[in-house]
Amino acid sequence: IYISLYPCDIKELFCTATGLSRNTTISLLDSTGAMICETLHTSVFGHDYGCGLFSHLSDKEELFQNVLTQVAEQFSRAFKINELKTEVTNRLAMLEKRVELEGMKVVEIEKCRSDIKKLREEMASRNNSAFYLCSSFLDDNKKLTPRRDVPSYPKYHLSQETVEALRQPIFDVWQWEPNEMLSCLEHMYHDLGLVKDLNINPITLKRWLLCIHDNYRSNPFHNFRHCFCVTQMMYSMIYLCNLQEKFTQVDILILMTAAVCHDLDHPGYNNTYQINARTELAVRYNDISPLENHHCAVAFQIFSQSDCNIFANFDPEAFKQIRQGTINLILATDMARHGEILDSFKQKVDYFDFTNEEHVTCLKMVLIKCCDISNEVRPMEVAEPWVDCLLEEYFMQSDREKAEGLPIAPFMDREKVTKPTAQIGFIKFVLIPMFETVMKLFPQIEEVMVQPLRESRDRYEELKQIDDAMNEKKKSENLTMGGKKK
Ligand SMILES: [Zn+2]
């Protein structure tokens, strides 16, 4: 839908719809009708210009002129063009390619038109500045504006069985609807005593969680269910490792909240893509953990709205501490920093000191990292579908990289990667070493978390052997049949 927001695409759409050649000159007028620019091009879209075509307009053409004017107005309001120039240029190139390949049909143009109308109404109804600020971040019109009323998600009464299972890493994360996951998350904050001890408004908590849900995208992997999984694993670890005996309630709040927020508004394409494609996020954050910085920024934009600020009752000093702690944990989830963070933890673990702030901070970073990549800790039936989700997201990225002529990581290439090959290395060289280091501090995780990892590694190694044998067989068959093939 958003392709209609880019000037080049608008021009394409306009020309296709009116049957004019792409080389037609479309001129821009200001609101008094004075000529601004003889040709429609990217850089003029930062301003409130009308748009006119120098020929006699039919009704249909007038309609499209209207649409164009509306889009131009929205565009200039919502986007700061200078900051976005690089991003826009990249997107345009891609879109041009796509339009050429697919060709735009009239039906699609009609659909674009109605989508633009809907979008316009939506934007008109949300004329607060936070929305516009965020709309430049968010590709698909997510709602950062909190709901003014009390969230209406049905109060799911969690059964005693569910409440108990929720504390275990074996919890089946697939059988719950978003509303039920929201109730579970809400329950965790209550159950840990955070709401009571830290004086969190329970209605604000509901509204905040709902807003969190609305700001996760429906990616194959980095979606609200992933957020739920990571938070549920954190909750399990808090019990399993008796963290409430070692940490303050503020630390527990930071751990849980960072887990909830850690992938907010993830676009489904990783940092490497952001950097190589020179996206708006990469430009904004100077290629330094662009996604994690974005997740953090979105999280605190949500907190900046009083209806969603679960920290409203904290004094400024406490808020500062929570903000710093949460940012630190979300930024720690960038896997590019894995070695650095794990090494730092290894240096402390043998003489770990829970009264040393630096030690505790480092442990919290490792804990959120563990939870973020903890799917393989879960039972095979729960863990395995996540591998398919991750590969789907990877393939989406590598396909796009191919189309845009960007470098492709081998582990994302559908020609090269299989489920076992994707998992074995990751379990052996990332997961097990990290969890075994944490095990030095909390031996109780061996049985519940490390053992399942070892079993998963063994299972994928068996699967790989079967794959290899099949490929070997195919190869030799091809060799013997080689000369006889048609
Ligand atoms: Zn994550």
Residues whose N, C-alpha, C, O or C-beta is under 5 A from the ligand:
A	BS01	ZN	D263 D372
